[in-house]
């Protein structure tokens, strides 16, 4: 699997872009989860991920200061773990991650998580 890290050029900050990306992730993947096209693997206070049937995963991490606990936090990491990182991928995880990347002008760094 490849590990793709998506982030703004200057890193994740507590700003409107951060909130917009979080909203986009849930707007895209919640309906896919409801249609059982992806699994919602976990969600704790700090991390969450969606996975498709091919094992491709969108993984994200939040920073939640104690004083903001009841109001949520902000995104500090967004990763895609995939077999193929391609705009033309048939994976709903990869194709939607590309849409998020392009919509918000995120950079990507490719590595291997093997």
N, C-alpha and C positions, 0 to 999 in steps of 0.2 A: 504494500500500500504506500502511496505517496502521502506526505503531510504537507498541506498547503496552509500557510498562515496569512490571513487577510487582516489588513489594518490600514488606517489613514497614514499618510506620509509622516506625520509627526506623532504617531501613536494615539492610543485611545485616551480621550479626555472626557470629563463629565460635561457634555455639551449637547446641543440639539442633534448633531450628527449621530452621536452615540444613541440617543433615545430613538431616532428615526430608524437606525439599523436594527435595534432590538424589536421595534414594532414590526418592521418588515419581516424579520425571521418568523415571528409568531403569526403574522398575517398570511405568510406563504405556507408554513408547515403545519399549523393547527388544522386547516381543512384536509390536508393530506393525511394527517394522523386520524382524523375522524372518518375518512374513507378507507382507512387501514392500508394506505400505500406506503407509509413509513411508521416505524415504531418510535415511541417516546421512551428512550432508554432509562433516563434518570433525571431527576431534578431535585437538587438539595438547595441549601441556602446559596451556594456559590457556583454550581455548575449545572449544565444541562446539555442534552444532545438528542439529535434525531438520527435514525438510521433507516436506510432502505433495504430491500430484500437482497441486494447484492453486497451488503456490508459496508457501503459508503456512508460516512458519518459527518454530520455538521455538529461540531462541539464548541461550546462557548462557556466563558467563565465571567462571573460578576464579582466586583468588589462591593461589599455592603458594609459600610461603617456601622458600628453598633447603634449610633444615634439615628440612623436612617433605616434601621432594620424593618420597621413596619411599612416603609414606603418604597422598598426596593433599592437597587443599587445601580451601578453603571458597568457597562461592558469593558473588560480589560483584555480579553483574548477571544479570538474567533478563528477556528481551525476547521479545515475539511480534510478528512482522511478518506482517500479514494484510490481506486484501481487506475483511473485515468483522469487527468486534469485537462479537460478539453471543452471548449465552448460548445462543441457538437455532441457531447456525451449524452447518452440516452438515460443516464441516471438522473432521477428527479432531485437528488441531493446536489449533485455536481452542477446540473443545469441551473438550478435555483441559486446556488452559491455564486455562480458566474453572474447571474442577474443582479444579485446584491452587490457584488464587487463593482460591476459597471455602473449601477444606479448611484452608488455613493462614492465612486472614484477611489476604491480601496486598492492598495498594492497587494501583490501576492509574492510570497517567498516559498519555493518548493524545496522539500527535503524528503527523506525517507524515514518512516517510523518503524521500520523492520528491526 
